[in-house]
């Protein structure tokens, strides 16, 4: 116990504690989190996703973006489902086996792939690729991620990144300790548990480290870690332009309510350079 607590408060990054999204058991817990309509730990509530899809569809219409979409980090396919209902054709890719199995069983009119985007082999090219809910903030090798994504986007197609707003990111950095409890299963445990979260910023890796000690009702203690990189418009523009995208712009959603985009997330949209 002493060793675990000491590790919790250490300010040295430990990649061995990162979530293993492709692990079968962890994937099953993630699916539980995705399906929980009262948790923002994995997916948003369906009512919220519906409003977001309506907003993105309006942006697509204004930019004259086509209707073939790829949702990267699609989870159980909720965005694909709502985009399909809105007249789009949306496929998904995610490295978590349980959520992709759920998507294949429950979401019609979409193709789903269980792999990283760097591993995706598909002849299809899409009018736009979507990277939503701050997924890019968690990607370790962003250049490889964006470069691989570009291969699946048509010339003159678009990439839509929904990233943490810098103000939200900074607020997380300033909140160094957080304690929460949960009676139901989550991505951290099958049983009721208490979670103590310690945050610190690593200058060496230029990322926020979110480290959690989880103690379940059986007394089992585990440590988990996530890393988040902040993207303001300047940093995102450099990343995108280095990987073949231009016309980078930031768009703020007008949504308010239980999870306000003004405070938490915004969109960065870029156009792929046309093929010669």
C-alpha positions in Angstrom: 0.0 0.0 0.0 2.8 2.4 0.9 4.5 1.8 -2.4 1.3 2.5 -4.4 0.5 5.7 -2.4 4.1 6.9 -2.9 3.8 6.2 -6.7 0.5 8.1 -6.8 2.2 11.3 -5.6 5.4 10.8 -7.7 5.7 13.3 -10.5 7.5 11.0 -12.9 5.6 9.6 -15.9 5.0 5.9 -16.0 3.9 4.6 -19.4 3.2 1.1 -17.9 0.2 2.6 -16.1 -1.5 3.8 -19.3 -4.9 2.4 -20.2 -4.7 -0.6 -22.4 -7.7 0.0 -24.7 -7.1 -3.2 -26.7 -7.1 -5.4 -23.7 -10.2 -7.7 -23.6 -11.1 -7.2 -19.9 -10.5 -3.5 -19.9 -12.5 -3.2 -23.1 -15.5 -4.8 -21.4 -15.3 -2.3 -18.6 -15.1 0.5 -21.2 -18.2 -0.7 -22.8 -20.0 -0.4 -19.5 -18.8 3.1 -19.2 -19.8 3.9 -22.8 -23.4 2.7 -22.2 -23.8 4.6 -18.9 -26.0 7.5 -19.8 -25.0 9.3 -16.6 -21.3 9.2 -17.2 -19.0 11.2 -19.4 -16.1 8.8 -18.7 -16.2 7.3 -22.2 -19.2 8.4 -24.3 -21.6 11.3 -23.9 -25.3 10.8 -23.3 -27.2 10.1 -26.5 -29.2 13.3 -26.2 -26.0 15.2 -26.2 -24.5 13.3 -29.1 -27.7 14.1 -31.1 -27.2 17.9 -30.5 -23.6 17.6 -31.5 -24.3 15.8 -34.7 -26.9 18.5 -35.6 -24.3 21.2 -35.0 -21.5 19.3 -37.0 -24.0 18.7 -39.8 -24.8 22.4 -40.0 -21.0 23.1 -40.3 -20.6 20.5 -43.0 -23.5 22.0 -45.0 -21.9 25.5 -44.8 -18.5 24.1 -46.0 -20.2 21.9 -48.6 -18.6 18.7 -47.1 -19.7 15.4 -48.6 -21.6 12.7 -46.7 -19.1 9.8 -46.4 -17.6 10.0 -42.9 -15.1 8.0 -40.8 -15.4 8.3 -37.0 -12.0 7.5 -35.5 -12.3 6.3 -31.9 -15.9 5.6 -32.6 -16.6 3.6 -29.4 -19.9 1.7 -29.6 -21.0 3.7 -32.7 -23.4 6.2 -31.3 -22.1 9.1 -33.5 -22.2 6.8 -36.5 -25.8 5.9 -35.7 -26.9 9.5 -35.5 -25.0 10.6 -38.5 -26.5 7.8 -40.5 -30.0 8.9 -39.3 -29.2 12.4 -40.5 -28.5 11.3 -44.0 -24.7 10.5 -43.9 -22.9 7.3 -44.3 -20.6 7.0 -41.3 -18.1 4.1 -40.6 -16.1 3.7 -37.5 -12.7 2.5 -36.2 -11.7 1.8 -32.6 -9.0 -0.4 -31.0 -11.3 -1.7 -28.2 -12.8 -5.1 -29.2 -15.9 -5.1 -26.9 -17.1 -1.7 -28.2 -16.6 -2.7 -31.8 -18.4 -5.9 -31.2 -21.3 -4.0 -29.7 -21.3 -1.5 -32.7 -21.4 -4.3 -35.2 -24.3 -5.9 -33.4 -26.4 -2.8 -32.8 -25.5 -0.1 -35.4 -26.9 -0.5 -38.9 -25.6 0.8 -42.2 -22.0 1.3 -40.9 -18.8 -0.7 -41.3 -16.7 -1.0 -38.1 -13.0 -1.9 -37.8 -11.2 -3.0 -34.7 -7.7 -1.5 -34.9 -5.7 1.7 -34.6 -6.1 4.1 -37.4 -2.4 3.4 -38.2 -3.4 -0.2 -38.9 -6.5 0.4 -40.9 -6.5 -1.2 -44.3 -9.5 -0.1 -46.4 -10.0 0.9 -50.0 -12.5 3.5 -49.0 -11.7 7.2 -49.0 -13.9 9.5 -46.9 -15.2 13.1 -47.4 -14.3 13.8 -43.8 -12.7 12.1 -40.8 -13.9 12.8 -37.3 -11.7 12.8 -34.1 -14.1 13.7 -31.4 -14.4 14.1 -27.6 -10.7 15.1 -27.1 -9.3 11.9 -28.5 -6.4 13.8 -30.1 -5.4 15.1 -26.7 -4.6 11.6 -25.5 -2.6 10.5 -28.6 1.1 10.0 -27.9 2.3 10.1 -31.5 0.1 12.8 -33.0 2.1 13.0 -36.2 1.7 9.3 -37.0 -2.0 9.6 -36.1 -2.8 12.5 -38.3 -0.6 11.2 -41.2 -2.4 7.8 -41.0 -5.8 9.6 -40.9 -5.0 11.6 -44.0 -4.5 8.4 -46.0 -8.3 7.7 -45.6 -9.5 11.2 -46.5 -10.2 12.2 -50.1 -8.3 15.0 -51.8 -10.1 18.2 -50.8 -11.7 16.2 -47.9 -11.7 17.4 -44.3 -10.5 16.5 -40.9 -12.5 17.5 -37.8 -10.8 17.6 -34.5 -12.7 18.2 -31.3 -10.1 19.0 -28.7 -10.0 20.4 -25.2 -10.2 24.1 -25.0 -6.9 25.5 -23.6 -8.8 27.1 -20.7 -10.3 23.8 -19.8 -6.9 22.1 -20.1 -5.4 24.7 -17.8 -8.2 24.2 -15.2 -7.3 20.5 -15.1 -3.7 21.3 -14.4 -4.6 23.6 -11.6 -6.8 20.9 -9.9 -4.0 18.8 -8.5 -6.1 16.4 -6.3 -9.6 15.0 -6.8 -11.5 12.3 -4.9 -14.6 10.6 -6.2 -16.6 7.4 -5.5 -18.8 5.1 -7.5 -21.2 2.4 -6.5 -21.6 0.9 -10.0 -18.9 -0.6 -12.4 -16.8 1.7 -14.4 -13.7 1.5 -16.6 -11.7 1.4 -13.4 -13.4 -1.5 -11.6 -16.1 -4.1 -11.8 -17.3 -3.3 -8.3 -18.0 -0.1 -6.2 -14.8 1.9 -5.7 -13.1 5.1 -4.6 -10.8 7.0 -7.0 -8.1 9.4 -5.9 -6.7 11.4 -8.8 -3.5 13.3 -8.8 -2.6 15.6 -11.7 0.7 17.2 -12.7 2.3 18.7 -15.7 5.3 17.1 -17.3 7.5 19.7 -19.0 9.7 16.9 -20.4 6.8 15.4 -22.3 4.7 18.6 -22.6 1.6 16.9 -21.3 -0.8 16.7 -18.4 -0.5 13.5 -16.4 -3.8 12.2 -14.9 -2.9 9.5 -12.4 -5.6 7.6 -10.4 -5.4 5.3 -7.5 -8.5 3.1 -7.4 -9.6 1.2 -4.3 -12.5 -1.2 -4.7 -14.8 -2.6 -2.0 -12.6 -5.7 -1.8 -9.6 -3.6 -0.8 -7.9 -4.1 -4.2 -5.7 -1.1 -5.1 -4.6 -0.2 -8.7 -3.0 2.7 -10.4 -3.9 4.1 -13.8 -2.5 6.9 -15.9 -3.5 9.0 -18.8 -1.6 11.7 -20.7 -3.1 14.8 -22.3 -1.5 17.2 -24.7 -2.9 20.7 -25.1 -3.7 22.0 -28.6 -4.3 25.7 -29.2 -5.0 26.8 -32.7 -1.3 27.6 -33.4 -0.1 24.1 -32.3 -2.9 22.3 -34.1 -2.2 24.3 -37.2 1.5 23.2 -37.2 0.6 19.6 -36.7 -2.0 19.6 -39.5 0.0 21.5 -42.0 3.0 19.2 -41.5 0.7 16.3 -42.5 -0.9 17.8 -45.6 -3.9 19.8 -44.3 -4.6 23.5 -45.0 -7.3 26.1 -44.3 -7.2 25.4 -40.6 -9.9 27.1 -38.6 -11.4 27.0 -35.1 -15.1 26.7 -34.6 -16.9 27.0 -31.3 -20.1 25.2 -30.7 -23.1 27.2 -29.4 -24.2 24.3 -27.2 -24.8 24.9 -23.5 -26.2 22.8 -20.7 -24.9 19.9 -18.8 -21.5 20.0 -20.6 -20.7 23.4 -22.1 -18.5 23.5 -25.2 -17.6 27.1 -24.5 -15.7 25.9 -21.4 -14.5 22.4 -22.4 -14.1 21.6 -26.1 -13.9 23.3 -29.4 -13.5 22.2 -33.0 -10.5 22.6 -35.3 -11.3 21.9 -38.9 -8.8 21.6 -41.8 -8.9 20.7 -45.5 -6.7 18.1 -47.1 -4.4 19.4 -49.8 -5.7 18.3 -53.2 -3.9 15.5 -54.9 -1.7 16.5 -57.9 
